[in-house]
Amino acid sequence: MAAYCRVSTDQLEQLSSYEAQVNYYTAFINGHPDYELAGIYADEGITGTNTKKREQFNKMIEDCRAGKIDMIITKSISRFARNTLDTLNYVRQLKDLGIGVIFEKENINTLDSKGEVLLTILSSLAQDESRNISENSTWGIRRRFEQGKLHINDKKFLGYDKDKDGNLIINEKQAETVRRIYREFLDGKGINSIARDLEKDKVPKWNGTFKWYESTIRKMLGNEKYKGDALLQKTYTVNFLTKKRAENKGQVPKYYVEENHPAIIDKEMWEAVQLEIERRRAFAEKYNLKKSNYATTDNPFAAKIICGKCGSYFGRKTWRSTKETPRVKVWICSSRYRIKGKKGCDNKHIYEKVLYQAFINTFNTMIENRDYFMQKWKEHLKSGNALVRYKAGQFIKIIEYAEPIKKFDMNLFCKITEKMTVFEGKEIIVSLLDGTEVEVVIE
């Protein structure tokens, strides 16, 4: 004979019940002359509404199938499962193997002729009880949300720990990674580039691993908790039996708590990041790009070169006229050969080296007209738009004491450039992130 024990939470009083169940059944089976202890299977602090996550329960079923157990005893139907379907399914499987289940509280032995009828009725009641508990628990959680009381899991939350009272406190070492991600994003880096650089620099995530995903960084950039606030009930439980959760798109109320805990990112920077996310999304949508800002050191102009004739984006090609001549990189409108065998946009190609020089000329033009631009950016500091203010401050720091450049600087290019629009391979309009447009004529 084997015994199965379970409590549904890890609270202290429940753990006492759990230990009592284990001790009771160990003594009960060992003290009965007709029984031989096959094992005590016990799941601690795990819900009974489904059996997927109950390791000991599943091991017990496997041992039954292996012929190691001929009878199971448990405290009640609700300890075995609060899901009618699971209860009946496993009871019938065990019955086919000649194994009975004794439910002490209900005085049911499933090998008896009346056992299954009673079990069906009582397990349905147990499922209703589970539903009521779930609804009451949900009600309590939402009332606490309304009062601004919340529980935030810090286990998968880079940048924070909890003190002895359960309050969020900043983990400074991890917080520097968070600040780096926000800062580099506003410096013009793409999310994929940020991820690659973090891996290259061996920067750990919350769990100590070094593999960074774009989705992880994207969620971090949009997480209001980094500015000290908390949006509650972003997800909700769809089914109390499966515990399946889904994104809350208005099905249940959301609650917003301001200044709930210390901020890692100030509100000004956080708001600027949200506006930059939207700017990049709109840019990609306008020019039919899968995503914007995926430039690399080898390809700094990716998703930045726009056709002045048809409005499509330019793509990079490598040309070589003969085997003896070196390869050259050129940029061509993506609509030129969009339909096979049919020529589309006839805007001329442009050599990559010309794009490098166009940016150098643009930056040096700003240096030559420093006073004009400095006055413009100081006015932008008064803007009601957080991104405009942030970029103005950034441009001031870059240009205030800068000297003319002779070589292309990718980091500088990403920080200040939105796009380059090419006309007939002879003229380029360089659009900067402060709204400035500089015309560069190719001679």
C-alpha positions as CSV (number, residue, x, y, z in Angstrom):
1,M,0.0,0.0,0.0
2,A,1.1,3.6,-0.7
3,A,-0.2,6.9,0.6
4,Y,-0.6,10.2,-1.3
5,C,-0.4,13.5,0.6
6,R,-0.6,17.1,-0.6
7,V,-1.1,20.7,0.5
8,S,-2.0,23.4,-2.0
9,T,0.1,26.3,-0.5
10,D,3.5,26.7,1.1
11,Q,2.2,28.7,4.1
12,L,3.4,27.6,7.5
13,E,0.1,26.3,8.7
14,Q,-0.3,24.3,5.5
15,L,3.2,22.8,5.8
16,S,2.3,21.6,9.2
17,S,-0.7,19.8,7.7
18,Y,1.5,18.3,5.1
19,E,4.0,17.0,7.6
20,A,1.1,15.6,9.7
21,Q,-0.3,13.7,6.7
22,V,3.1,12.1,5.9
23,N,3.7,11.1,9.5
24,Y,0.1,9.8,9.9
25,Y,0.2,7.5,6.9
26,T,3.7,6.2,7.5
27,A,2.6,5.1,11.0
28,F,-0.8,3.9,9.7
29,I,0.5,1.6,7.0
30,N,3.5,0.3,9.1
31,G,1.1,-0.4,12.0
32,H,-1.3,-2.6,10.0
33,P,-0.3,-6.3,9.8
34,D,-2.0,-6.7,6.4
35,Y,-0.3,-3.8,4.8
36,E,3.3,-3.3,3.5
37,L,4.5,0.2,2.9
38,A,5.2,0.8,-0.8
39,G,6.0,4.4,-0.4
40,I,4.7,7.8,0.8
41,Y,4.2,10.2,-2.2
42,A,3.9,13.8,-1.1
43,D,3.6,17.0,-3.1
44,E,4.3,20.2,-1.1
45,G,2.7,23.6,-1.9
46,I,1.3,22.5,-5.3
47,T,-2.2,23.0,-6.6
48,G,-4.5,20.1,-7.1
49,T,-6.6,21.5,-9.9
50,N,-4.5,19.6,-12.4
51,T,-1.8,16.9,-12.2
52,K,0.7,18.2,-14.7
53,K,3.0,19.8,-12.1
54,R,2.6,17.2,-9.3
55,E,5.8,15.3,-9.6
56,Q,5.2,12.9,-6.7
57,F,1.7,12.2,-7.9
58,N,2.9,11.3,-11.4
59,K,5.7,9.1,-10.0
60,M,3.1,7.3,-7.9
61,I,1.0,6.6,-11.0
62,E,4.1,5.3,-12.9
63,D,4.9,3.0,-9.9
64,C,1.3,1.7,-10.1
65,R,1.8,0.9,-13.7
66,A,5.1,-0.8,-12.9
67,G,3.3,-3.1,-10.4
68,K,4.9,-1.7,-7.3
69,I,1.6,-0.6,-5.7
70,D,-1.6,-2.5,-5.2
71,M,-3.6,0.0,-3.1
72,I,-3.5,3.8,-2.4
73,I,-4.8,5.7,0.6
74,T,-5.3,9.4,0.7
75,K,-7.0,11.9,3.1
76,S,-9.8,13.0,0.8
77,I,-10.9,13.6,-2.8
78,S,-9.7,17.2,-2.6
79,R,-6.2,16.0,-1.6
80,F,-6.1,13.6,-4.6
81,A,-7.5,16.2,-7.1
82,R,-10.0,19.0,-7.3
83,N,-10.6,18.3,-11.0
84,T,-13.4,15.9,-11.7
85,L,-12.0,14.8,-15.0
86,D,-8.5,14.0,-13.5
87,T,-10.0,12.2,-10.5
88,L,-12.2,9.9,-12.6
89,N,-9.6,9.4,-15.2
90,Y,-6.9,8.2,-12.8
91,V,-9.3,6.2,-10.6
92,R,-10.5,4.3,-13.7
93,Q,-6.9,3.7,-15.0
94,L,-5.9,2.3,-11.6
95,K,-9.1,0.2,-11.3
96,D,-8.2,-1.4,-14.7
97,L,-4.9,-2.3,-13.1
98,G,-6.7,-3.8,-10.1
99,I,-5.6,-1.0,-7.8
100,G,-8.0,0.7,-5.5
101,V,-8.0,4.2,-4.0
102,I,-9.2,4.7,-0.4
103,F,-10.5,8.2,0.4
104,E,-10.6,8.3,4.2
105,K,-12.8,11.4,4.7
106,E,-15.5,10.2,2.3
107,N,-15.2,6.5,3.3
108,I,-14.9,5.5,-0.4
109,N,-13.0,2.5,-1.8
110,T,-13.0,2.7,-5.5
111,L,-12.9,-1.1,-5.9
112,D,-16.4,-1.3,-4.3
113,S,-19.4,-1.4,-6.6
114,K,-20.8,1.9,-5.3
115,G,-17.5,3.6,-5.2
116,E,-17.5,5.3,-8.6
117,V,-21.0,6.7,-8.3
118,L,-20.2,8.3,-5.0
119,L,-16.8,9.4,-6.3
120,T,-18.4,11.2,-9.3
121,I,-20.7,13.2,-7.1
122,L,-18.2,14.1,-4.5
123,S,-15.4,14.9,-6.9
124,S,-17.8,17.3,-8.7
125,L,-18.4,19.0,-5.3
126,A,-14.6,19.2,-4.8
127,Q,-14.2,20.9,-8.2
128,D,-16.9,23.4,-7.2
129,E,-15.0,24.0,-4.0
130,S,-11.8,24.6,-6.0
131,R,-13.6,27.1,-8.2
132,N,-14.9,29.0,-5.1
133,I,-11.5,29.1,-3.6
134,S,-10.0,30.4,-6.9
135,E,-12.7,33.0,-7.2
136,N,-12.3,34.1,-3.6
137,S,-8.5,34.3,-4.0
138,T,-8.9,36.3,-7.2
139,W,-11.3,38.7,-5.4
140,G,-8.9,39.2,-2.6
141,I,-6.0,39.9,-5.0
142,R,-8.0,42.5,-6.9
143,R,-9.1,44.2,-3.7
144,R,-5.4,44.5,-2.7
145,F,-4.7,45.9,-6.1
146,E,-7.4,48.5,-5.7
147,Q,-5.7,49.5,-2.4
148,G,-2.3,49.8,-4.1
149,K,-1.0,46.7,-2.3
150,L,1.0,44.4,-4.5
151,H,3.4,41.5,-4.6
152,I,6.2,41.6,-7.2
153,N,8.3,38.6,-8.0
154,D,12.0,39.6,-8.0
155,K,13.3,36.2,-9.1
156,K,13.2,37.0,-12.8
157,F,13.4,40.8,-12.3
158,L,16.9,42.1,-13.3
159,G,17.9,45.0,-11.1
160,Y,16.0,44.3,-7.9
161,D,16.2,42.2,-4.8
162,K,14.0,42.2,-1.7
163,D,14.8,43.2,1.8
164,K,13.8,41.3,4.9
165,D,10.4,43.0,4.9
166,G,9.7,42.0,1.3
167,N,10.2,45.5,-0.2
168,L,12.0,45.9,-3.5
169,I,15.5,47.3,-3.2
170,I,17.9,48.1,-6.1
171,N,20.7,45.6,-6.9
172,E,23.3,48.1,-8.1
173,K,25.3,45.6,-10.1
174,Q,22.3,44.4,-12.0
175,A,20.9,48.0,-12.2
176,E,23.9,49.1,-14.2
177,T,23.0,46.6,-16.9
178,V,19.4,48.0,-17.0
179,R,20.8,51.5,-17.3
180,R,23.2,50.5,-20.0
181,I,20.3,48.9,-22.1
182,Y,18.2,52.1,-21.8
183,R,21.1,54.4,-22.6
184,E,22.3,52.4,-25.6
185,F,18.8,52.2,-27.0
186,L,18.5,56.0,-26.9
187,D,22.0,56.2,-28.4
188,G,20.5,54.7,-31.6
189,K,21.5,51.0,-31.1
190,G,19.1,48.4,-32.4
191,I,17.8,45.8,-29.9
192,N,19.7,43.0,-31.7
193,S,23.0,45.0,-31.4
194,I,22.4,45.6,-27.7
195,A,21.9,41.8,-27.2
196,R,25.0,40.9,-29.1
197,D,27.2,43.4,-27.3
198,L,25.9,42.2,-23.9
199,E,26.8,38.6,-24.8
200,K,30.2,39.8,-26.2
201,D,30.9,41.5,-22.9
202,K,29.8,38.5,-20.8
203,V,27.1,40.5,-19.0
204,P,24.9,38.1,-17.0
205,K,21.1,38.1,-16.9
206,W,19.1,37.7,-13.7
207,N,19.8,33.9,-13.7
208,G,23.5,34.2,-14.3
209,T,23.4,33.1,-17.9
210,F,24.9,35.1,-20.8
211,K,22.4,34.4,-23.6
212,W,20.4,37.6,-24.4
213,Y,17.3,37.6,-26.5
214,E,15.7,40.5,-28.3
215,S,12.4,39.7,-26.6
216,T,14.0,40.0,-23.2
217,I,15.4,43.5,-23.9
218,R,12.2,44.6,-25.6
219,K,10.2,43.7,-22.4
220,M,12.8,45.5,-20.2
221,L,12.5,48.7,-22.3
222,G,8.7,48.7,-21.8
223,N,8.6,47.7,-18.2
224,E,7.2,50.6,-16.1
225,K,8.6,49.0,-12.9
226,Y,12.1,50.3,-13.8
227,K,10.8,53.9,-13.2
228,G,9.4,52.9,-9.8
229,D,5.7,52.4,-10.9
230,A,3.7,49.2,-11.2
231,L,0.9,48.2,-13.6
232,L,-1.0,45.4,-12.0
233,Q,-3.0,42.6,-13.6
234,K,-1.3,42.7,-17.0
235,T,-2.3,39.0,-17.3
236,Y,-5.2,37.1,-15.8
237,T,-6.2,33.4,-15.2
238,V,-8.4,32.2,-18.1
239,N,-9.2,28.8,-16.6
240,F,-9.0,27.9,-12.9
241,L,-8.4,24.3,-13.7
242,T,-5.5,24.6,-16.2
243,K,-4.2,27.8,-14.5
244,K,-3.7,29.1,-18.1
245,R,-3.0,32.8,-18.2
246,A,-3.5,35.3,-21.0
247,E,-2.7,39.0,-21.7
248,N,-5.2,41.3,-20.2
249,K,-6.7,43.3,-23.1
250,G,-9.6,44.7,-21.1
251,Q,-11.2,41.5,-19.9
252,V,-10.5,42.5,-16.2
253,P,-9.5,45.8,-14.6
254,K,-5.9,47.0,-14.5
255,Y,-4.4,49.1,-11.7
256,Y,-1.5,51.5,-11.8
257,V,0.5,52.3,-8.7
258,E,3.0,55.3,-8.9
259,E,6.2,55.5,-7.0
260,N,5.8,52.0,-5.5
261,H,9.5,51.3,-5.1
262,P,12.9,52.9,-5.9
263,A,13.4,53.7,-9.6
264,I,16.4,52.5,-11.6
265,I,15.5,54.7,-14.6
266,D,14.2,58.2,-14.2
267,K,10.8,59.0,-15.6
268,E,12.2,61.4,-18.2
269,M,14.4,58.7,-19.7
270,W,11.7,56.0,-19.5
271,E,9.2,58.2,-21.3
272,A,11.9,59.1,-24.0
273,V,12.4,55.4,-24.5
274,Q,8.7,54.7,-25.0
275,L,8.6,57.5,-27.6
276,E,11.7,56.2,-29.4
277,I,10.1,52.7,-29.5
278,E,7.0,54.2,-31.2
279,R,9.2,56.3,-33.6
280,R,11.1,53.2,-34.7
281,R,7.8,51.3,-35.1
282,A,6.3,54.1,-37.3
283,F,9.5,54.4,-39.3
284,A,9.5,50.6,-40.1
285,E,5.8,50.7,-41.0
286,K,6.2,53.7,-43.3
287,Y,9.1,52.2,-45.3
288,N,7.8,48.5,-45.2
289,L,10.8,47.4,-43.1
290,K,10.5,44.2,-41.0
291,K,12.3,46.2,-38.2
292,S,14.3,49.4,-37.9
293,N,17.8,49.9,-36.5
294,Y,19.4,46.6,-37.1
295,A,22.7,48.1,-38.2
296,T,26.0,46.4,-37.5
297,T,29.6,47.5,-37.6
298,D,29.9,45.8,-41.0
299,N,26.6,47.3,-42.2
300,P,25.9,50.7,-40.5
301,F,23.4,51.8,-43.1
302,A,20.9,48.9,-42.8
303,A,17.3,50.2,-42.8
304,K,18.6,53.8,-43.0
305,I,18.8,54.4,-46.8
306,I,15.5,55.5,-48.5
307,C,14.7,55.9,-52.2
308,G,13.9,59.5,-53.0
309,K,11.8,58.4,-56.1
310,C,9.5,55.7,-54.9
311,G,9.9,55.8,-51.1
312,S,11.2,52.2,-50.7
313,Y,14.3,51.3,-48.8
314,F,17.7,50.6,-50.4
315,G,19.4,47.3,-50.0
316,R,23.1,46.6,-50.2
317,K,24.8,44.6,-53.0
318,T,28.3,43.6,-53.8
319,W,29.5,44.2,-57.3
320,R,32.5,43.1,-59.2
321,S,32.9,43.9,-62.9
322,T,35.8,41.5,-63.6
323,K,37.8,38.9,-61.6
324,E,40.7,41.3,-61.5
325,T,38.8,44.2,-60.1
326,P,38.1,44.5,-56.4
327,R,34.6,44.0,-55.0
328,V,32.6,47.2,-54.3
329,K,29.5,47.7,-52.1
330,V,26.6,49.6,-53.6
331,W,23.1,50.4,-52.5
332,I,20.1,49.8,-54.8
333,C,16.4,50.6,-54.4
334,S,14.6,47.4,-53.3
335,S,11.8,48.1,-55.8
336,R,14.0,48.0,-58.8
337,Y,13.5,44.3,-59.5
338,R,10.6,43.6,-57.2
339,I,8.7,41.7,-59.9
340,K,10.9,39.1,-61.7
341,G,11.7,40.1,-65.2
342,K,10.2,43.5,-64.9
343,K,12.1,46.6,-64.0
344,G,10.6,48.8,-61.3
345,C,12.0,51.9,-59.8
346,D,14.7,53.4,-62.0
347,N,16.5,55.4,-59.3
348,K,20.2,55.0,-59.7
349,H,22.4,53.0,-57.3
350,I,24.9,54.7,-55.0
351,Y,28.3,53.6,-53.8
352,E,28.6,52.9,-50.1
353,K,31.8,55.0,-49.8
354,V,29.6,58.0,-50.9
355,L,27.3,57.4,-48.0
356,Y,30.2,57.4,-45.6
357,Q,31.4,60.8,-47.0
358,A,27.8,62.2,-46.9
359,F,27.7,61.7,-43.2
360,I,31.1,63.2,-42.6
361,N,30.1,66.3,-44.6
362,T,26.8,66.5,-42.7
363,F,28.5,66.4,-39.3
364,N,31.2,68.9,-40.3
365,T,28.4,71.3,-41.5
366,M,26.9,71.2,-38.0
367,I,30.3,72.0,-36.6
368,E,30.7,75.0,-39.0
369,N,27.2,76.3,-37.9
370,R,27.6,75.4,-34.2
371,D,26.1,78.5,-32.8
372,Y,22.9,78.2,-34.9
373,F,22.4,74.6,-33.9
374,M,23.2,75.1,-30.2
375,Q,20.5,77.8,-30.0
376,K,18.1,75.5,-31.7
377,W,18.7,72.6,-29.3
378,K,18.5,74.9,-26.3
379,E,15.0,75.8,-27.4
380,H,14.2,72.1,-27.8
381,L,15.1,71.6,-24.2
382,K,11.8,73.4,-23.4
383,S,9.7,71.0,-25.5
384,G,6.8,69.1,-24.0
385,N,8.1,65.9,-25.7
386,A,10.5,63.9,-23.6
387,L,12.3,62.4,-26.6
388,V,12.8,65.8,-28.2
389,R,14.3,67.1,-24.9
390,Y,16.5,64.0,-24.5
391,K,17.9,64.2,-28.1
392,A,18.5,68.0,-27.7
393,G,20.6,67.4,-24.6
394,Q,22.4,64.6,-26.4
395,F,23.1,66.8,-29.5
396,I,24.4,69.6,-27.3
397,K,26.9,67.3,-25.5
398,I,28.1,65.9,-28.9
399,I,28.5,69.2,-30.8
400,E,29.4,71.7,-28.1
401,Y,33.2,71.0,-28.1
402,A,33.5,68.7,-31.1
403,E,36.0,69.1,-33.9
404,P,35.5,68.3,-37.6
405,I,35.9,64.6,-38.4
406,K,37.8,62.9,-41.3
407,K,36.6,59.3,-40.7
408,F,33.2,57.8,-40.4
409,D,32.1,57.1,-36.8
410,M,29.4,54.5,-36.6
411,N,28.4,55.3,-33.0
412,L,28.1,59.0,-33.9
413,F,26.1,58.1,-37.0
414,C,23.6,56.0,-35.0
415,K,23.1,58.6,-32.3
416,I,22.2,61.5,-34.6
417,T,20.9,60.1,-37.9
418,E,17.4,59.0,-38.8
419,K,17.8,58.2,-42.5
420,M,19.5,59.2,-45.8
421,T,17.3,59.8,-48.8
422,V,18.9,59.2,-52.2
423,F,17.9,61.0,-55.4
424,E,19.2,59.8,-58.8
425,G,22.5,58.8,-57.2
426,K,23.5,62.5,-57.2
427,E,21.8,64.1,-54.2
428,I,21.4,62.9,-50.6
429,I,19.2,64.4,-48.0
430,V,20.5,63.5,-44.5
431,S,17.7,63.6,-41.9
432,L,18.9,63.9,-38.3
433,L,17.0,62.9,-35.2
434,D,16.5,66.5,-34.1
435,G,14.5,67.2,-37.3
436,T,17.4,68.8,-39.2
437,E,17.8,68.0,-42.9
438,V,21.1,68.5,-44.7
439,E,21.4,68.3,-48.4
440,V,24.6,66.7,-49.8
441,V,25.3,67.0,-53.5
442,I,27.6,64.4,-55.0
443,E,30.1,65.7,-57.5
